[in-house]
């Protein structure tokens, strides 16, 4: 698909997942587009699961996000560690929940504008 025909805007936060230290994409653009669509779909799909967990089993939002992140970090999840973190960030955004510290990081992420 040509650049002109591609209708989905990929946010800079996702491009950062695939950008190297020299600010160049580490994968071809069609791969990044495909991975973005998968990750965005997964984040949207997880909204209902997270809400159900929040209302039935785990009342703490950050704990729900950490548990989902742990599941996404499993090899069979099919996403990279950077994609897993991005999915959780996007999920928190969709739910309007604070983004939690992940993987032993003890600092909370700064609030989104």
Buried (B, 14 or more C-beta within 10 A) or exposed (E): EEEEEEEEEBEEEBBEBBBEEEEEEEEEEEEBBEBBEBBBEBBEEBEEEBEEBBEEEBEEBBBBBBBBBEEBBEEEBEBBEEBBBBBBBBBBBBBEBEBBEBEEEEEEBEEEE
